[in-house]
Amino acid sequence: MEHLLQMIDQYGYIALYGLLALGIVGIPVPDEILMTTVGSLTVGQNPLLDYGTSLAVCFSGSMTGMLISYFLGRTVGKPFLYKYGKWVKLTPERLGVAEGWFHKYGMWAVTFGYYVPGVRHFTCYLAGVSNVGFWRYLLYAGAGGLVWCLSFLTLGHVIGINAPHIIAVAHRYMGITIAILVALVVIIAYFYWRHRKRALTRT
C-alpha cells in the first residue's frame, strides 16, 4: 500500500486514475483501502488532494476499468476469460461465483458487485459476454460506481477530519477494550470446553 501512495504523491491524480482502472480490470489493487486513504488526504490546512477532484478521478478510473472489462467480455468471450483470466486473478472458480451472481441478480450484480471483492472484477466481463446493451450497462455500472467511490472516499475524509478525536478516544478506552476482548475470549473458550466435555461424555 505504501508504494501506491508514493505513486500518488509523485504522479498525483494520474496515478490515482490508473490504479482504480487497473484494479477494476483485475490487477490486485486494494481499491477500498486506497480510496479511504485518499479521502483522508483531502483534509487539513494544506491537503495533498482535493476531495471533489479525487471523487471525479476515482469515478473516472473505476468506470474506465468497467468499460474495458465490458468490451473485453463482449469481444473475446467466456472461453478466453476461462483460459487466460488467471493471469489477472480471474480464476475459473471466481468466474463461476460471479456468473452465479449475474444469473441470479442480473444487472443489479453489476451495480452492487462493487462492494463484493472477487465479484466486481467479473460481473463486468459477464455483462459483455451476455451482450447486455451498452447504455443499459453504463447506467447500472455508473450508478454503482458513483456510490462506491463516494462511500469510501467520504469515509476516509470523515476519518481524516476526526482523526485526533478518534485517536484520543482509542487511547482513553484502550484498557477497557482490551479487558472486554480478553473476557470474551475466556467466555468463548469456557463454553467451547464445556461443549467438548459433554460431547466426549456422550461418546
PyRosetta script that sets phi, psi and omega in degrees:
from pyrosetta import init, pose_from_sequence

init()
pose = pose_from_sequence("MEHLLQMIDQYGYIALYGLLALGIVGIPVPDEILMTTVGSLTVGQNPLLDYGTSLAVCFSGSMTGMLISYFLGRTVGKPFLYKYGKWVKLTPERLGVAEGWFHKYGMWAVTFGYYVPGVRHFTCYLAGVSNVGFWRYLLYAGAGGLVWCLSFLTLGHVIGINAPHIIAVAHRYMGITIAILVALVVIIAYFYWRHRKRALTRT")
pose.set_psi(1, -35.2)
pose.set_omega(1, -177.2)
pose.set_phi(2, -62.9)
pose.set_psi(2, -40.0)
pose.set_omega(2, -179.5)
pose.set_phi(3, -69.3)
pose.set_psi(3, -28.0)
pose.set_omega(3, 175.9)
pose.set_phi(4, -67.5)
pose.set_psi(4, -41.5)
pose.set_omega(4, 178.1)
pose.set_phi(5, -66.7)
pose.set_psi(5, -33.5)
pose.set_omega(5, 176.5)
pose.set_phi(6, -64.9)
pose.set_psi(6, -37.4)
pose.set_omega(6, 176.5)
pose.set_phi(7, -63.9)
pose.set_psi(7, -42.1)
pose.set_omega(7, 179.1)
pose.set_phi(8, -67.2)
pose.set_psi(8, -39.1)
pose.set_omega(8, 178.3)
pose.set_phi(9, -62.8)
pose.set_psi(9, -34.7)
pose.set_omega(9, -176.5)
pose.set_phi(10, -85.6)
pose.set_psi(10, -42.8)
pose.set_omega(10, -174.0)
pose.set_phi(11, -109.6)
pose.set_psi(11, -4.1)
pose.set_omega(11, 174.8)
pose.set_phi(12, 66.3)
pose.set_psi(12, -136.4)
pose.set_omega(12, -173.4)
pose.set_phi(13, -66.2)
pose.set_psi(13, -26.2)
pose.set_omega(13, 178.9)
pose.set_phi(14, -63.1)
pose.set_psi(14, -43.7)
pose.set_omega(14, 178.6)
pose.set_phi(15, -65.0)
pose.set_psi(15, -41.0)
pose.set_omega(15, 179.6)
pose.set_phi(16, -61.6)
pose.set_psi(16, -44.5)
pose.set_omega(16, 178.5)
pose.set_phi(17, -60.3)
pose.set_psi(17, -48.7)
pose.set_omega(17, -178.1)
pose.set_phi(18, -64.1)
pose.set_psi(18, -41.0)
pose.set_omega(18, -179.1)
pose.set_phi(19, -64.8)
pose.set_psi(19, -42.3)
pose.set_omega(19, 179.4)
pose.set_phi(20, -66.5)
pose.set_psi(20, -40.0)
pose.set_omega(20, 179.1)
pose.set_phi(21, -63.7)
pose.set_psi(21, -45.4)
pose.set_omega(21, -179.7)
pose.set_phi(22, -66.5)
pose.set_psi(22, -36.8)
pose.set_omega(22, 179.7)
pose.set_phi(23, -63.0)
pose.set_psi(23, -38.7)
pose.set_omega(23, 179.5)
pose.set_phi(24, -70.9)
pose.set_psi(24, -37.3)
pose.set_omega(24, -179.6)
pose.set_phi(25, -63.6)
pose.set_psi(25, -31.8)
pose.set_omega(25, 178.1)
pose.set_phi(26, 138.9)
pose.set_psi(26, -8.6)
pose.set_omega(26, 176.7)
pose.set_phi(27, -66.4)
pose.set_psi(27, 135.3)
pose.set_omega(27, -176.4)
pose.set_phi(28, -67.5)
pose.set_psi(28, 91.7)
pose.set_omega(28, 175.5)
pose.set_phi(29, -121.9)
pose.set_psi(29, 128.7)
pose.set_omega(29, 179.9)
pose.set_phi(30, -73.5)
pose.set_psi(30, 81.3)
pose.set_omega(30, -170.6)
pose.set_phi(31, -56.6)
pose.set_psi(31, -52.6)
pose.set_omega(31, -175.4)
pose.set_phi(32, -64.0)
pose.set_psi(32, -44.3)
pose.set_omega(32, 178.9)
pose.set_phi(33, -63.0)
pose.set_psi(33, -40.7)
pose.set_omega(33, 179.7)
pose.set_phi(34, -61.2)
pose.set_psi(34, -48.5)
pose.set_omega(34, -178.1)
pose.set_phi(35, -67.6)
pose.set_psi(35, -37.9)
pose.set_omega(35, 177.6)
pose.set_phi(36, -63.2)
pose.set_psi(36, -41.9)
pose.set_omega(36, 178.1)
pose.set_phi(37, -65.3)
pose.set_psi(37, -42.3)
pose.set_omega(37, 177.9)
pose.set_phi(38, -60.8)
pose.set_psi(38, -41.0)
pose.set_omega(38, 177.8)
pose.set_phi(39, -59.2)
pose.set_psi(39, -37.6)
pose.set_omega(39, 179.5)
pose.set_phi(40, -70.4)
pose.set_psi(40, -18.8)
pose.set_omega(40, 179.4)
pose.set_phi(41, -86.4)
pose.set_psi(41, 0.6)
pose.set_omega(41, -179.4)
pose.set_phi(42, -97.9)
pose.set_psi(42, 11.6)
pose.set_omega(42, -179.5)
pose.set_phi(43, -118.0)
pose.set_psi(43, 166.4)
pose.set_omega(43, 179.0)
pose.set_phi(44, 108.5)
pose.set_psi(44, 173.3)
pose.set_omega(44, -179.3)
pose.set_phi(45, -68.3)
pose.set_psi(45, -38.7)
pose.set_omega(45, 177.9)
pose.set_phi(46, -127.2)
pose.set_psi(46, 73.6)
pose.set_omega(46, -175.8)
pose.set_phi(47, -63.6)
pose.set_psi(47, 145.0)
pose.set_omega(47, 179.4)
pose.set_phi(48, -68.1)
pose.set_psi(48, -33.7)
pose.set_omega(48, -178.0)
pose.set_phi(49, -131.8)
pose.set_psi(49, 158.0)
pose.set_omega(49, 176.6)
pose.set_phi(50, -95.7)
pose.set_psi(50, 136.0)
pose.set_omega(50, -175.0)
pose.set_phi(51, -62.3)
pose.set_psi(51, -50.5)
pose.set_omega(51, -177.7)
pose.set_phi(52, -61.1)
pose.set_psi(52, -44.7)
pose.set_omega(52, 179.0)
pose.set_phi(53, -65.6)
pose.set_psi(53, -39.8)
pose.set_omega(53, 179.2)
pose.set_phi(54, -62.5)
pose.set_psi(54, -40.7)
pose.set_omega(54, 178.5)
pose.set_phi(55, -62.7)
pose.set_psi(55, -45.1)
pose.set_omega(55, 179.9)
pose.set_phi(56, -63.2)
pose.set_psi(56, -40.8)
pose.set_omega(56, -178.3)
pose.set_phi(57, -70.1)
pose.set_psi(57, -43.6)
pose.set_omega(57, 177.8)
pose.set_phi(58, -60.4)
pose.set_psi(58, -44.6)
pose.set_omega(58, -179.8)
pose.set_phi(59, -65.1)
pose.set_psi(59, -43.3)
pose.set_omega(59, 179.5)
pose.set_phi(60, -63.6)
pose.set_psi(60, -42.3)
pose.set_omega(60, 179.5)
pose.set_phi(61, -64.2)
pose.set_psi(61, -45.3)
pose.set_omega(61, -179.8)
pose.set_phi(62, -65.1)
pose.set_psi(62, -39.1)
pose.set_omega(62, 179.6)
pose.set_phi(63, -69.2)
pose.set_psi(63, -33.8)
pose.set_omega(63, 176.0)
pose.set_phi(64, -62.6)
pose.set_psi(64, -44.9)
pose.set_omega(64, 177.4)
pose.set_phi(65, -62.1)
pose.set_psi(65, -40.9)
pose.set_omega(65, 179.6)
pose.set_phi(66, -63.9)
pose.set_psi(66, -39.6)
pose.set_omega(66, -179.3)
pose.set_phi(67, -71.2)
pose.set_psi(67, -39.6)
pose.set_omega(67, 176.8)
pose.set_phi(68, -59.9)
pose.set_psi(68, -46.2)
pose.set_omega(68, 179.9)
pose.set_phi(69, -61.6)
pose.set_psi(69, -43.5)
pose.set_omega(69, -179.0)
pose.set_phi(70, -60.8)
pose.set_psi(70, -48.6)
pose.set_omega(70, -177.2)
pose.set_phi(71, -71.4)
pose.set_psi(71, -31.1)
pose.set_omega(71, 173.6)
pose.set_phi(72, -63.8)
pose.set_psi(72, -45.7)
pose.set_omega(72, 178.1)
pose.set_phi(73, -61.5)
pose.set_psi(73, -36.7)
pose.set_omega(73, -177.5)
pose.set_phi(74, -73.8)
pose.set_psi(74, -31.2)
pose.set_omega(74, -175.0)
pose.set_phi(75, -94.8)
pose.set_psi(75, -40.0)
pose.set_omega(75, -174.4)
pose.set_phi(76, -96.3)
pose.set_psi(76, -25.1)
pose.set_omega(76, 175.7)
pose.set_phi(77, 81.6)
pose.set_psi(77, 173.2)
pose.set_omega(77, -174.5)
pose.set_phi(78, -66.4)
pose.set_psi(78, -43.1)
pose.set_omega(78, -179.3)
pose.set_phi(79, -56.2)
pose.set_psi(79, -40.0)
pose.set_omega(79, 179.3)
pose.set_phi(80, -63.2)
pose.set_psi(80, -41.9)
pose.set_omega(80, -179.2)
pose.set_phi(81, -65.6)
pose.set_psi(81, -41.1)
pose.set_omega(81, 179.8)
pose.set_phi(82, -67.5)
pose.set_psi(82, -29.0)
pose.set_omega(82, -177.5)
pose.set_phi(83, -83.9)
pose.set_psi(83, -43.3)
pose.set_omega(83, -172.9)
pose.set_phi(84, -113.9)
pose.set_psi(84, -4.5)
pose.set_omega(84, -177.2)
pose.set_phi(85, -62.6)
pose.set_psi(85, -25.3)
pose.set_omega(85, -177.9)
pose.set_phi(86, -59.2)
pose.set_psi(86, -23.6)
pose.set_omega(86, -178.6)
pose.set_phi(87, -70.5)
pose.set_psi(87, -19.7)
pose.set_omega(87, 175.1)
pose.set_phi(88, -122.5)
pose.set_psi(88, 35.8)
pose.set_omega(88, 175.3)
pose.set_phi(89, 68.8)
pose.set_psi(89, 14.9)
pose.set_omega(89, 177.0)
pose.set_phi(90, -91.6)
pose.set_psi(90, 69.4)
pose.set_omega(90, -176.9)
pose.set_phi(91, -71.4)
pose.set_psi(91, 155.1)
pose.set_omega(91, 178.4)
pose.set_phi(92, -55.9)
pose.set_psi(92, -36.2)
pose.set_omega(92, 179.6)
pose.set_phi(93, -62.9)
pose.set_psi(93, -47.0)
pose.set_omega(93, -180.0)
pose.set_phi(94, -67.1)
pose.set_psi(94, -38.6)
pose.set_omega(94, 177.0)
pose.set_phi(95, -62.3)
pose.set_psi(95, -37.0)
pose.set_omega(95, 178.6)
pose.set_phi(96, -64.0)
pose.set_psi(96, -42.7)
pose.set_omega(96, 178.3)
pose.set_phi(97, -63.1)
pose.set_psi(97, -46.6)
pose.set_omega(97, -179.3)
pose.set_phi(98, -64.4)
pose.set_psi(98, -37.0)
pose.set_omega(98, 178.8)
pose.set_phi(99, -64.2)
pose.set_psi(99, -38.6)
pose.set_omega(99, 176.4)
pose.set_phi(100, -61.6)
pose.set_psi(100, -43.4)
pose.set_omega(100, 177.0)
pose.set_phi(101, -60.6)
pose.set_psi(101, -44.8)
pose.set_omega(101, -175.3)
pose.set_phi(102, -65.5)
pose.set_psi(102, -41.7)
pose.set_omega(102, 179.8)
pose.set_phi(103, -70.3)
pose.set_psi(103, -29.7)
pose.set_omega(103, -177.1)
pose.set_phi(104, -81.5)
pose.set_psi(104, -42.5)
pose.set_omega(104, -173.2)
pose.set_phi(105, -110.4)
pose.set_psi(105, -5.1)
pose.set_omega(105, 178.9)
pose.set_phi(106, 64.5)
pose.set_psi(106, -139.5)
pose.set_omega(106, -176.3)
pose.set_phi(107, -69.7)
pose.set_psi(107, -16.4)
pose.set_omega(107, 176.2)
pose.set_phi(108, -67.1)
pose.set_psi(108, -22.8)
pose.set_omega(108, 175.8)
pose.set_phi(109, -65.4)
pose.set_psi(109, -31.4)
pose.set_omega(109, 176.3)
pose.set_phi(110, -71.0)
pose.set_psi(110, -42.0)
pose.set_omega(110, -177.6)
pose.set_phi(111, -66.5)
pose.set_psi(111, -48.3)
pose.set_omega(111, -175.5)
pose.set_phi(112, -96.6)
pose.set_psi(112, -6.6)
pose.set_omega(112, 179.4)
pose.set_phi(113, -65.2)
pose.set_psi(113, -19.3)
pose.set_omega(113, 177.3)
pose.set_phi(114, -54.9)
pose.set_psi(114, -36.1)
pose.set_omega(114, -173.5)
pose.set_phi(115, -83.9)
pose.set_psi(115, -1.2)
pose.set_omega(115, -177.1)
pose.set_phi(116, -116.0)
pose.set_psi(116, 101.8)
pose.set_omega(116, 177.9)
pose.set_phi(117, -57.5)
pose.set_psi(117, 137.1)
pose.set_omega(117, -178.4)
pose.set_phi(118, 89.1)
pose.set_psi(118, -6.8)
pose.set_omega(118, 178.1)
pose.set_phi(119, -115.1)
pose.set_psi(119, -43.4)
pose.set_omega(119, -175.4)
pose.set_phi(120, -60.4)
pose.set_psi(120, -27.4)
pose.set_omega(120, -178.4)
pose.set_phi(121, -73.0)
pose.set_psi(121, -16.3)
pose.set_omega(121, -171.3)
pose.set_phi(122, -112.6)
pose.set_psi(122, -29.1)
pose.set_omega(122, -177.1)
pose.set_phi(123, -61.4)
pose.set_psi(123, -31.5)
pose.set_omega(123, 179.6)
pose.set_phi(124, -67.4)
pose.set_psi(124, -44.2)
pose.set_omega(124, 176.5)
pose.set_phi(125, -59.0)
pose.set_psi(125, -44.7)
pose.set_omega(125, -176.7)
pose.set_phi(126, -67.4)
pose.set_psi(126, -32.3)
pose.set_omega(126, 175.1)
pose.set_phi(127, -62.6)
pose.set_psi(127, -40.1)
pose.set_omega(127, 177.1)
pose.set_phi(128, -67.9)
pose.set_psi(128, -43.7)
pose.set_omega(128, 178.4)
pose.set_phi(129, -58.9)
pose.set_psi(129, -38.1)
pose.set_omega(129, -178.1)
pose.set_phi(130, -81.6)
pose.set_psi(130, 2.6)
pose.set_omega(130, 179.1)
pose.set_phi(131, 57.8)
pose.set_psi(131, 38.7)
pose.set_omega(131, 174.2)
pose.set_phi(132, -63.7)
pose.set_psi(132, 139.0)
pose.set_omega(132, -179.9)
pose.set_phi(133, -56.3)
pose.set_psi(133, 141.3)
pose.set_omega(133, -173.6)
pose.set_phi(134, -59.4)
pose.set_psi(134, -48.7)
pose.set_omega(134, -175.7)
pose.set_phi(135, -69.0)
pose.set_psi(135, -33.9)
pose.set_omega(135, 175.6)
pose.set_phi(136, -65.8)
pose.set_psi(136, -43.9)
pose.set_omega(136, 178.0)
pose.set_phi(137, -62.1)
pose.set_psi(137, -43.5)
pose.set_omega(137, -178.2)
pose.set_phi(138, -61.7)
pose.set_psi(138, -37.6)
pose.set_omega(138, 179.7)
pose.set_phi(139, -64.1)
pose.set_psi(139, -50.8)
pose.set_omega(139, -177.8)
pose.set_phi(140, -69.2)
pose.set_psi(140, -43.3)
pose.set_omega(140, -179.0)
pose.set_phi(141, -68.1)
pose.set_psi(141, -39.8)
pose.set_omega(141, -179.5)
pose.set_phi(142, -66.2)
pose.set_psi(142, -42.0)
pose.set_omega(142, 179.3)
pose.set_phi(143, -63.0)
pose.set_psi(143, -46.6)
pose.set_omega(143, 179.4)
pose.set_phi(144, -65.7)
pose.set_psi(144, -41.0)
pose.set_omega(144, -179.3)
pose.set_phi(145, -64.2)
pose.set_psi(145, -40.4)
pose.set_omega(145, -179.2)
pose.set_phi(146, -65.5)
pose.set_psi(146, -45.8)
pose.set_omega(146, 179.6)
pose.set_phi(147, -65.0)
pose.set_psi(147, -40.3)
pose.set_omega(147, 179.8)
pose.set_phi(148, -61.2)
pose.set_psi(148, -51.5)
pose.set_omega(148, 179.4)
pose.set_phi(149, -62.3)
pose.set_psi(149, -44.7)
pose.set_omega(149, -178.7)
pose.set_phi(150, -61.5)
pose.set_psi(150, -40.1)
pose.set_omega(150, -177.6)
pose.set_phi(151, -61.8)
pose.set_psi(151, -54.5)
pose.set_omega(151, -173.3)
pose.set_phi(152, -76.9)
pose.set_psi(152, -33.3)
pose.set_omega(152, 177.3)
pose.set_phi(153, -66.8)
pose.set_psi(153, -42.4)
pose.set_omega(153, 178.8)
pose.set_phi(154, -67.4)
pose.set_psi(154, -38.3)
pose.set_omega(154, 176.9)
pose.set_phi(155, -57.7)
pose.set_psi(155, -47.5)
pose.set_omega(155, 178.2)
pose.set_phi(156, -64.2)
pose.set_psi(156, -37.3)
pose.set_omega(156, 178.9)
pose.set_phi(157, -63.7)
pose.set_psi(157, -45.0)
pose.set_omega(157, -179.8)
pose.set_phi(158, -66.6)
pose.set_psi(158, -42.2)
pose.set_omega(158, 177.8)
pose.set_phi(159, -61.8)
pose.set_psi(159, -41.3)
pose.set_omega(159, 179.7)
pose.set_phi(160, -62.4)
pose.set_psi(160, -41.4)
pose.set_omega(160, 179.6)
pose.set_phi(161, -65.7)
pose.set_psi(161, -39.9)
pose.set_omega(161, -174.4)
pose.set_phi(162, -99.3)
pose.set_psi(162, 12.3)
pose.set_omega(162, -176.8)
pose.set_phi(163, -55.0)
pose.set_psi(163, -47.5)
pose.set_omega(163, 179.7)
pose.set_phi(164, -59.2)
pose.set_psi(164, -41.4)
pose.set_omega(164, -179.7)
pose.set_phi(165, -67.1)
pose.set_psi(165, -42.4)
pose.set_omega(165, -179.8)
pose.set_phi(166, -62.1)
pose.set_psi(166, -44.0)
pose.set_omega(166, 179.5)
pose.set_phi(167, -63.5)
pose.set_psi(167, -41.6)
pose.set_omega(167, -179.9)
pose.set_phi(168, -63.7)
pose.set_psi(168, -43.9)
pose.set_omega(168, -180.0)
pose.set_phi(169, -65.9)
pose.set_psi(169, -42.5)
pose.set_omega(169, 179.5)
pose.set_phi(170, -62.2)
pose.set_psi(170, -39.9)
pose.set_omega(170, 180.0)
pose.set_phi(171, -67.4)
pose.set_psi(171, -40.2)
pose.set_omega(171, -177.3)
pose.set_phi(172, -66.5)
pose.set_psi(172, -41.5)
pose.set_omega(172, -174.7)
pose.set_phi(173, -103.7)
pose.set_psi(173, 14.9)
pose.set_omega(173, -178.0)
pose.set_phi(174, -61.4)
pose.set_psi(174, -43.5)
pose.set_omega(174, -179.0)
pose.set_phi(175, -62.4)
pose.set_psi(175, -44.1)
pose.set_omega(175, 179.2)
pose.set_phi(176, -64.5)
pose.set_psi(176, -42.0)
pose.set_omega(176, -179.4)
pose.set_phi(177, -61.7)
pose.set_psi(177, -44.5)
pose.set_omega(177, 179.8)
pose.set_phi(178, -63.9)
pose.set_psi(178, -41.2)
pose.set_omega(178, -180.0)
pose.set_phi(179, -62.7)
pose.set_psi(179, -41.4)
pose.set_omega(179, 179.2)
pose.set_phi(180, -64.5)
pose.set_psi(180, -42.6)
pose.set_omega(180, 180.0)
pose.set_phi(181, -63.5)
pose.set_psi(181, -42.4)
pose.set_omega(181, 178.7)
pose.set_phi(182, -62.8)
pose.set_psi(182, -43.0)
pose.set_omega(182, 179.3)
pose.set_phi(183, -62.3)
pose.set_psi(183, -40.7)
pose.set_omega(183, 178.6)
pose.set_phi(184, -63.8)
pose.set_psi(184, -42.1)
pose.set_omega(184, 178.8)
pose.set_phi(185, -62.1)
pose.set_psi(185, -42.8)
pose.set_omega(185, 179.9)
pose.set_phi(186, -63.4)
pose.set_psi(186, -44.8)
pose.set_omega(186, -179.8)
pose.set_phi(187, -62.7)
pose.set_psi(187, -45.1)
pose.set_omega(187, 179.9)
pose.set_phi(188, -62.8)
pose.set_psi(188, -43.4)
pose.set_omega(188, 179.6)
pose.set_phi(189, -62.5)
pose.set_psi(189, -39.0)
pose.set_omega(189, -180.0)
pose.set_phi(190, -64.1)
pose.set_psi(190, -47.8)
pose.set_omega(190, -179.0)
pose.set_phi(191, -67.0)
pose.set_psi(191, -35.2)
pose.set_omega(191, 176.7)
pose.set_phi(192, -63.9)
pose.set_psi(192, -42.6)
pose.set_omega(192, 179.0)
pose.set_phi(193, -62.6)
pose.set_psi(193, -42.5)
pose.set_omega(193, 178.2)
pose.set_phi(194, -63.2)
pose.set_psi(194, -41.9)
pose.set_omega(194, -179.9)
pose.set_phi(195, -62.9)
pose.set_psi(195, -44.2)
pose.set_omega(195, 179.6)
pose.set_phi(196, -64.6)
pose.set_psi(196, -38.9)
pose.set_omega(196, 179.8)
pose.set_phi(197, -63.9)
pose.set_psi(197, -43.5)
pose.set_omega(197, 178.4)
pose.set_phi(198, -65.3)
pose.set_psi(198, -39.1)
pose.set_omega(198, 179.9)
pose.set_phi(199, -64.8)
pose.set_psi(199, -40.1)
pose.set_omega(199, 178.0)
pose.set_phi(200, -67.5)
pose.set_psi(200, -36.1)
pose.set_omega(200, 179.7)
pose.set_phi(201, -65.5)
pose.set_psi(201, -40.6)
pose.set_omega(201, -178.9)
pose.set_phi(202, -66.3)
pose.set_psi(202, -34.8)
pose.set_omega(202, -179.3)
pose.set_phi(203, -80.8)
pose.dump_pdb("model.pdb")
